[in-house]
């Protein structure tokens, strides 16, 4: 299981700063001699042992708990030591320096998890789930990361890969026996099997897209004319006064950001300067930033005054909004317009009548934002996907669709199925370039 030429590595595995307990993790080949020099005792495998961690002159650096996990039954698949000491930064640095004196080198970011992957203790999707669990900003994201770490996502991908392999065997059998009278494809329902596989793949893609939003959040930009109520809506969504609200048009000069949660989905709400022609230099700079935020948005909430409806000035803003970005029209101040809060559609666009001041109709907005995020139910079936997972699933879907259209051209169909299989297998790391591995693990924290 040990990687050829691997060095012993060490790192502080707990967060920087003061704490009750700090942990130094060590991984490498045959660490019994290492721990004997450090503690002058031989630990029992997988037993917590009280030990003195000794300096080169025999003096005690710290007294704590020693854990020893011999290969291959460890996180990395190598011998692993965990040195649990007092959580002061100076103590931890002294203990780490002693490990380096004994022959270890400082681990690179993500190197422990990378070794676990290379030693086939976990696959690549599970390795990424380690970082996702650490970085989770909501309870729902943490639960999804735990499911991926346990292999749930990987098992679904592997099942699809196996079905692709079986289809490839059927398709390629017709290449080997072209003179057979029996139509292998027809007798084995290859077309129906391929269609069913595509449906399951599309289902996984949809859950992965929802999980991508769960992981990184939905970027929501509030846009509209001055005094449409953008800052009031931000304050209402945030549950506190985060932006200044006055009757003076153009009060908001720069983007104000606030992150909230709705049903476990993180939403990054961005209040922007009111869009209008102005001679004010500062306000004009704010408006330029507004348009840049709009280009990066996942969803745009275009606010209009419910008392006037959509004016020519609102229509001019609409004409400039990017068509590829989801947009919801918020007809705000329904209380002042003496209208009830409601949801309706106009010209294929969702409109919400609500009041940011009183909160009437805000629940309708919550529901629409969850719809845009692709969120439904409890979210227990979503996959905490990364961009590369989505790209691989999209590629596999595209190639399997081409394979279905080319069933009559057996050679082309077989090639599309092969490409679909490669795309899916890249998620778990079966087909993954070394440079991609370096990029993935370099984003981990040191000690993982």
C-alpha positions as MATLAB code, in Angstrom:
seq = 'XXXXXXXXXXXXXXXXXXXXXXXXXXXXXXXXXXXXXXXXXXXXXXXXXXXXXXXXXXXXXXXXXXXXXXXXXXXXXXXXXXXXXXXXXXXXXXXXXXXXXXXXXXXXXXXXXXXXXXXXXXXXXXXXXXXXXXXXXXXXXXXXXXXXXXXXXXXXXXXXXXXXXXXXXXXXXXXXXXXXXXXXXXXXXXXXXXXXXXXXXXXXXXXXXXXXXXXXXXXXXXXXXXXXXXXXXXXXXXXXXXXXXXXXXXXXXXXXXXXXXXXXXXXXXXXXXXXXXXXXXXXXXXXXXXXXXXXXXXXXXXXXXXXXXXXXXXXXXXXXXXXXXXXXXXXXXXXXXXXXXXXXXXXXXXXXXXXXXXXXXXXXXXXXXXXXXXXXXXXXXXXXXXXXXXXXXXXXXXXXXXXXXXXXXXXXXXXXXXXXXXXXXXXXXXXXXXXXXXXXXXXXXXXX';
ca = [
       0.000    0.000    0.000;
       2.936    2.348    0.651;
       3.783    4.660   -2.247;
       7.312    4.062   -3.612;
       9.771    6.688   -2.396;
       7.272    8.425   -0.106;
       8.757   10.482    2.692;
       7.437   10.647    6.216;
       5.278   13.770    6.480;
       4.049   15.732    9.502;
       1.712   18.653   10.078;
      -0.383   20.325   12.741;
      -3.877   18.976   12.079;
      -5.837   21.353   14.318;
      -6.789   24.947   13.560;
      -4.250   27.739   14.218;
      -4.431   29.559   17.537;
      -4.953   28.589   21.155;
      -7.073   25.585   22.087;
      -7.533   22.980   24.770;
      -6.010   20.270   22.555;
      -3.739   20.369   19.531;
      -2.889   17.468   17.218;
       0.218   16.772   15.160;
      -0.314   14.096   12.520;
       2.525   11.995   11.037;
       2.311    9.556    8.118;
       5.023    7.380    6.585;
       6.762    4.032    6.419;
       7.534    1.962    9.563;
       6.965    4.659   12.172;
       7.627    2.446   15.207;
      11.284    3.519   15.356;
      10.155    7.123   14.905;
       7.776    6.989   17.871;
      10.316    5.131   20.022;
      12.787    7.982   19.558;
      10.062   10.552   20.223;
       8.446    8.886   23.254;
      10.867    6.061   24.216;
       8.062    3.532   24.253;
       6.290    1.188   21.864;
       2.586    2.006   21.499;
      -0.219   -0.501   21.090;
      -1.989   -0.196   17.716;
      -5.234    1.804   17.889;
      -4.949    2.336   21.658;
      -4.731    5.740   23.342;
      -1.451    5.863   25.284;
      -0.344    8.606   27.670;
       3.196    9.592   26.701;
       5.852   12.264   27.083;
       6.899   13.836   23.795;
      10.661   14.263   24.188;
      13.187   16.717   22.729;
      16.568   15.560   21.415;
      18.180   16.096   24.855;
      15.526   13.979   26.574;
      13.615   16.864   28.098;
       9.838   16.883   27.786;
       8.236   19.067   25.127;
       4.736   18.123   26.262;
       2.763   15.295   27.847;
      -0.283   14.036   25.961;
      -1.926   11.132   24.194;
      -0.263    9.029   21.518;
      -2.277    7.127   18.873;
      -0.643    4.678   16.454;
      -2.382    3.259   13.369;
      -0.183    0.728   11.518;
      -0.511    0.312    7.748;
      -2.680   -0.502    5.919;
      -5.435    0.113    8.483;
      -5.140    3.885    8.662;
      -6.516    6.964    6.920;
      -3.588    7.248    4.481;
      -2.905    3.511    4.134;
       0.543    4.127    5.671;
       1.659    4.078    9.304;
       0.002    7.070   10.975;
       0.765    8.726   14.330;
      -1.416   11.266   16.056;
       0.202   13.252   18.852;
      -2.467   14.906   20.997;
      -0.937   17.637   23.141;
      -1.898   20.921   24.756;
      -3.239   23.298   22.152;
      -0.884   26.252   22.488;
       0.696   27.392   19.212;
       4.236   27.398   20.649;
       3.865   23.843   21.998;
       2.497   22.616   18.674;
       5.331   24.244   16.713;
       7.929   22.735   19.046;
       6.393   19.284   18.633;
       6.250   19.678   14.849;
       9.882   20.837   14.776;
      10.866   17.717   16.754;
       9.125   15.516   14.172;
      11.151   17.233   11.441;
      14.348   16.596   13.439;
      13.427   12.905   13.466;
      13.266   12.806    9.649;
       9.789   13.960    8.693;
       9.130   16.842    6.340;
       6.310   19.374    6.544;
       3.261   18.054    4.678;
       1.904   19.954    1.712;
      -1.745   21.100    1.680;
      -3.999   18.066    1.292;
      -1.104   15.595    1.228;
      -2.560   13.235    3.830;
      -5.805   12.965    1.865;
      -3.916   12.658   -1.413;
      -1.985    9.691   -0.013;
      -5.272    8.133    1.094;
      -6.511    8.469   -2.490;
      -3.314    7.153   -4.103;
      -3.271    4.233   -1.670;
      -6.882    3.448   -2.671;
      -8.338    4.073    0.767;
     -10.819    6.531   -0.729;
     -11.675    7.631   -4.262;
     -11.360   11.170   -5.585;
     -14.967   12.172   -4.911;
     -14.601   11.033   -1.294;
     -11.322   12.935   -0.988;
     -13.019   16.127   -2.153;
     -15.827   15.482    0.331;
     -13.255   15.766    3.137;
     -12.563   19.380    2.145;
     -16.270   20.048    1.570;
     -17.108   18.823    5.070;
     -14.490   21.126    6.579;
     -15.700   24.093    4.506;
     -19.444   23.440    4.976;
     -21.279   26.640    5.903;
     -24.674   25.072    6.644;
     -25.911   21.931    8.388;
     -27.434   20.720    5.106;
     -24.072   21.088    3.326;
     -22.314   19.206    6.130;
     -24.822   16.323    5.947;
     -24.406   16.099    2.172;
     -20.606   16.099    2.514;
     -20.789   13.260    5.043;
     -22.891   11.206    2.614;
     -20.334   11.777   -0.151;
     -17.479   10.925    2.215;
     -19.186    7.638    3.063;
     -19.189    6.821   -0.670;
     -22.850    7.396   -1.539;
     -22.100    9.638   -4.549;
     -19.270    7.355   -5.688;
     -21.530    4.294   -5.593;
     -24.088    6.018   -7.824;
     -21.392    7.021  -10.302;
     -19.873    3.538  -10.249;
     -23.284    1.946  -10.900;
     -23.737    4.164  -13.979;
     -20.221    3.320  -15.181;
     -20.974   -0.395  -14.869;
     -24.143   -0.004  -16.914;
     -22.160    1.840  -19.582;
     -19.617   -0.958  -19.647;
     -22.362   -3.553  -20.132;
     -23.836   -1.509  -22.992;
     -20.408   -1.197  -24.590;
     -20.012   -4.980  -24.424;
     -23.329   -5.436  -26.235;
     -22.578   -2.824  -28.865;
     -19.044   -4.057  -29.526;
     -20.264   -7.650  -29.762;
     -22.044   -6.678  -32.983;
     -18.700   -5.459  -34.329;
     -17.111   -8.824  -33.578;
     -19.947  -10.862  -35.123;
     -21.419   -8.764  -37.943;
     -22.589  -11.841  -39.861;
     -24.805  -13.142  -37.045;
     -28.447  -13.348  -38.007;
     -29.617  -12.508  -34.463;
     -29.930   -8.794  -33.894;
     -28.051   -8.481  -30.627;
     -29.097   -4.876  -30.062;
     -32.766   -5.617  -30.526;
     -32.780   -8.813  -28.488;
     -31.035   -7.166  -25.536;
     -33.161   -3.983  -25.606;
     -30.014   -1.884  -25.950;
     -31.984    1.197  -26.921;
     -34.288    0.963  -23.891;
     -31.351    0.317  -21.585;
     -29.499    3.317  -22.950;
     -32.562    5.525  -22.534;
     -33.040    4.353  -18.929;
     -29.380    5.050  -18.222;
     -29.741    8.571  -19.621;
     -32.767    9.212  -17.389;
     -30.857    8.124  -14.296;
     -27.889   10.220  -15.388;
     -30.129   13.275  -15.818;
     -31.560   12.697  -12.341;
     -28.052   12.597  -10.860;
     -27.153   15.779  -12.778;
     -30.181   17.605  -11.359;
     -29.293   16.586   -7.802;
     -25.671   17.567   -8.420;
     -26.710   21.028   -9.661;
     -28.783   21.520   -6.494;
     -25.807   20.327   -4.443;
     -23.509   22.771   -6.220;
     -25.736   25.614   -5.034;
     -25.762   24.107   -1.540;
     -21.971   24.070   -1.565;
     -21.231   27.541   -2.927;
     -24.504   29.414   -2.446;
     -26.750   31.338   -4.805;
     -25.630   34.855   -5.787;
     -28.718   37.080   -5.731;
     -28.423   40.653   -7.021;
     -31.050   43.295   -6.219;
     -31.404   45.706   -9.133;
     -33.748   48.497  -10.099;
     -34.398   52.222  -10.044;
     -33.458   54.318   -6.994;
     -36.023   54.117   -4.159;
     -37.538   50.864   -5.462;
     -36.882   49.306   -2.051;
     -33.736   47.278   -2.682;
     -32.098   48.149    0.643;
     -35.365   47.526    2.503;
     -35.604   44.095    0.877;
     -32.002   43.292    1.848;
     -32.754   44.255    5.447;
     -35.942   42.171    5.429;
     -34.145   39.090    4.077;
     -31.228   39.538    6.483;
     -33.535   40.056    9.460;
     -31.682   43.194   10.559;
     -30.732   46.647    9.300;
     -27.713   46.014    7.109;
     -28.258   48.809    4.595;
     -29.212   52.446    5.108;
     -32.787   53.196    4.058;
     -33.935   56.781    3.389;
     -36.386   58.568    1.122;
     -33.433   60.183   -0.665;
     -32.826   58.624   -4.075;
     -29.310   57.314   -4.574;
     -28.584   56.599   -0.888;
     -26.870   53.298   -1.766;
     -23.621   54.144   -3.554;
     -21.810   50.806   -3.388;
     -22.698   47.115   -3.216;
     -23.778   45.869    0.216;
     -23.430   42.119    0.717;
     -25.139   39.822    3.172;
     -25.215   36.015    3.357;
     -28.386   34.384    4.656;
     -29.839   30.874    4.726;
     -33.193   29.684    3.470;
     -33.940   26.015    4.224;
     -30.203   25.381    4.517;
     -29.336   27.035    1.178;
     -26.767   29.859    1.514;
     -27.842   32.972   -0.386;
     -25.386   35.782   -1.050;
     -27.637   38.845   -1.316;
     -26.088   41.892   -2.982;
     -27.807   45.283   -2.698;
     -26.658   47.658   -5.425;
     -26.835   51.302   -6.386;
     -30.048   52.410   -8.083;
     -29.780   52.360  -11.884;
     -30.286   55.765  -13.444;
     -28.464   58.494  -15.400;
     -26.582   60.742  -12.992;
     -23.909   63.415  -13.004;
     -22.724   62.414   -9.526;
     -19.264   60.878   -9.991;
     -19.453   58.654   -6.893;
     -22.948   57.419   -7.713;
     -21.904   56.727  -11.297;
     -19.036   54.538  -10.070;
     -21.527   52.647   -7.901;
     -23.805   52.114  -10.907;
     -20.886   50.723  -12.935;
     -20.232   48.232  -10.129;
     -23.911   47.339  -10.134;
     -23.726   46.232  -13.760;
     -20.634   44.148  -13.017;
     -22.472   42.411  -10.158;
     -25.445   41.773  -12.447;
     -23.207   39.989  -14.966;
     -21.981   37.621  -12.227;
     -25.409   36.923  -10.704;
     -27.148   33.553  -10.492;
     -30.504   35.304  -10.158;
     -31.560   38.936  -10.496;
     -34.370   40.403   -8.420;
     -35.562   43.395  -10.433;
     -37.471   45.692   -8.108;
     -40.212   47.999   -9.373;
     -42.699   50.149   -7.479;
     -46.081   48.401   -7.236;
     -47.806   51.814   -7.232;
     -46.584   52.707  -10.717;
     -46.037   49.266  -12.200;
     -43.368   48.760  -14.827;
     -42.398   52.172  -16.184;
     -40.400   53.004  -19.346;
     -37.362   53.504  -17.073;
     -37.856   49.973  -15.687;
     -38.195   48.637  -19.224;
     -34.899   50.302  -20.173;
     -33.198   48.453  -17.293;
     -34.852   45.188  -18.363;
     -33.498   45.588  -21.890;
     -29.943   45.710  -20.530;
     -30.208   42.723  -18.177;
     -28.431   39.543  -19.381;
     -30.976   37.163  -20.881;
     -29.142   34.030  -19.697;
     -29.531   34.951  -16.004;
     -32.693   33.963  -14.135;
     -34.789   37.066  -13.309;
     -37.697   37.578  -10.921;
     -39.659   40.839  -11.013;
     -40.423   42.107   -7.498;
     -43.323   44.558   -7.436;
     -42.495   46.083   -4.075;
     -44.579   48.350   -1.769;
     -47.801   46.413   -2.314;
     -48.996   47.802    1.057;
     -48.766   51.377   -0.242;
     -50.431   50.330   -3.503;
     -53.266   48.708   -1.507;
     -52.673   45.351   -3.214;
     -52.419   41.885   -1.727;
     -49.188   39.916   -1.923;
     -49.321   37.294   -4.646;
     -47.384   35.302   -7.226;
     -48.214   35.568  -10.928;
     -46.584   35.261  -14.330;
     -46.485   37.914  -17.035;
     -44.913   37.392  -20.471;
     -43.261   34.219  -19.231;
     -41.636   36.003  -16.277;
     -42.352   35.391  -12.579;
     -43.730   38.455  -10.765;
     -44.110   38.759   -6.994;
     -46.226   41.411   -5.315;
     -44.832   41.977   -1.814;
     -43.861   44.545    0.776;
     -40.261   44.688    1.978;
     -41.353   47.141    4.695;
     -44.040   44.950    6.304;
     -42.732   41.532    5.238;
     -45.976   40.630    3.456;
     -45.235   38.156    0.642;
     -41.601   37.480    1.661;
     -42.410   33.767    1.988;
     -43.326   33.806   -1.731;
     -39.836   35.126   -2.490;
     -38.262   32.422   -0.324;
     -40.123   29.769   -2.333;
     -39.028   31.247   -5.657;
     -35.383   31.433   -4.621;
     -35.488   27.779   -3.563;
     -37.045   26.922   -6.925;
     -34.232   28.694   -8.770;
     -31.721   26.800   -6.627;
     -33.364   23.522   -7.673;
     -34.104   22.756   -4.029;
     -37.077   20.667   -3.015;
     -37.957   18.566    0.011;
     -35.343   18.075    2.718;
     -32.364   17.957    0.373;
     -31.261   14.572    1.714;
     -30.770   13.267   -1.840;
     -28.667   16.130   -3.210;
     -25.029   15.627   -4.147;
     -22.521   18.226   -2.918;
     -21.023   18.599   -6.377;
     -18.082   20.644   -7.588;
     -17.723   22.315  -10.977;
     -15.635   19.449  -12.317;
     -18.322   16.948  -11.256;
     -20.969   18.945  -13.120;
     -18.721   19.195  -16.188;
     -18.145   15.423  -16.141;
     -21.856   14.664  -15.725;
     -22.731   17.068  -18.543;
     -20.132   15.465  -20.818;
     -21.392   11.963  -19.998;
     -24.976   13.054  -20.697;
     -24.004   14.620  -24.016;
     -22.029   11.569  -25.145;
     -24.748    9.110  -24.117;
     -27.320   11.179  -26.053;
     -25.089   11.020  -29.134;
     -24.715    7.257  -28.626;
     -28.493    6.834  -28.611;
     -28.823    8.785  -31.854;
     -26.060    6.702  -33.458;
     -27.256    3.233  -32.532;
     -27.557    2.495  -36.245;
     -23.856    3.372  -36.697;
     -22.350    0.815  -34.374;
     -18.726    2.012  -34.462;
     -19.690    5.614  -33.677;
     -22.115    4.512  -30.966;
     -19.417    2.430  -29.261;
     -17.003    5.380  -29.295;
     -19.553    7.758  -27.742;
     -20.239    5.231  -24.980;
     -16.504    4.940  -24.308;
     -16.195    8.725  -23.981;
     -19.237    8.826  -21.673;
     -17.646    6.152  -19.490;
     -14.356    8.080  -19.283;
     -16.169   11.284  -18.312;
     -18.078    9.563  -15.500;
     -15.051    7.638  -14.255;
     -13.083   10.893  -13.919;
     -15.383   11.865  -11.006;
     -14.038    9.091   -8.787;
     -10.512    9.387  -10.162;
     -10.312    6.251  -12.295;
      -9.231    8.452  -15.210;
      -7.598   11.576  -13.786;
      -4.535   13.521  -14.929;
      -1.763   14.171  -12.385;
      -1.954   17.938  -12.924;
      -5.653   17.876  -11.986;
      -4.820   15.955   -8.797;
      -2.263   18.593   -7.866;
      -4.795   21.343   -8.429;
      -7.488   19.609   -6.358;
      -5.365   18.757   -3.319;
      -3.475   22.085   -3.243;
      -6.736   23.719   -2.114;
      -6.953   21.556    1.034;
      -5.785   22.835    4.396;
      -2.438   21.633    5.740;
      -2.888   18.653    8.054;
      -5.579   17.073    5.826;
];
